[in-house]
Amino acid sequence: MIHAVDIAPPATAPDDLRLGHWLVEQKKRPRVAFVGFPSDAGVKLNGGRPGAADAPGAIRKMLYKLTPDSRNYAAFCALLKRTTDLGNVQVSGDVDLDQQHLGEVLAPLLQQETIPIVLGGGHETAFGHFLGYAKSAQPVHITNIDAHADVRPLKNGKAHSGSPFFQALEFGANVCHGYTVLGLSPLSVAQAHIQYLMEKGCVFHWRNEIDHAFLHTYFTDLKQPTMLTLDMDVVHQAEAPGVSAPAADGIPLKLVYEAAYLAGKSPFVKSLDLVEVNPLVDKDLQTVRAAAVTLWYFLCGLTERTA
């Protein structure tokens, strides 16, 4: 169901170790575990640009090259000693079945209080991520940083990259304890989707509302277990061209880094997925690099958790 990936850490001097040197080591009961979900079948069903299936491998290659934070070196290395890369969930192209498989992989990790970091894949990743909580009987609040609400109905009964939060909200309030989406683009969200969010009692904030002060308040005020899903198409196209559906009026990349750091720092953020990176249409791996750095900032935040 999950397969190790064959990505070697970079060849560097013994005093110049990179993240990959720690991540390739398998650990029992890790504090943090990377899991790849190389699916873009849902993107294709939703009319997006295919290619996100290649993102987990591309992001890993970039992430493995990064150094621990020299400003907090000992704590960062201590975290890396308890962090591992489990590999990729085997996907079939059947989105519903693959989401179930991702949930089955994540459930035992969540039960043992390991923090999963899921490398998507299209945004169909997020419902599989949510199913990890459902299968482990753990209620969770969903926070989505995204230009789109992604509450589209199923297409001919099939899940896709635009439906994950419709699926979660319809799953039931016994597991889905609310949905908040940050960074919506006014030119990319149908009125029907806003109406659905309001009918379901969800919280949403437009892109112009998102700044450093907002993010600091949001993540500081979290008071319930939260899964964070981060769609790289929330970033302005100039800074993140390699995504399934580029945003002509997205938020600055530095705010995504800030959100990742603050989420890592919050004891209420129990898991993260990062989705919609599309290496096939990227420019000089610009978006792949940004995704890897986003994950680096999440790890930075984790080193500062007090609980």
Protein Blocks (a to p, Z undefined) as FASTA:
>chain_A
ZZcdddddddddfklccfklmmmpccehifbdcdddddfklmmmnopaehklmmmmmmmm
mmmmpccdfklmmmmmmmmmmgccebjcddehiaklmmmmmmmmmmmmmmnopacdddeh
ifklmmmmmmmmmmnopacddddddfbfolacceehiacfklmmmmmmmnopklmgcjad
ehiafklccfklmmmmmmnopacddfklpcfklmmmmmmmpcbdcdddddfklpcfklmm
bcfbdcfkbccfklmmmmmmmmmmpmklgbdcdehiafklcghhlmmmmmmmmmmmmmmm
mmmpcZZ
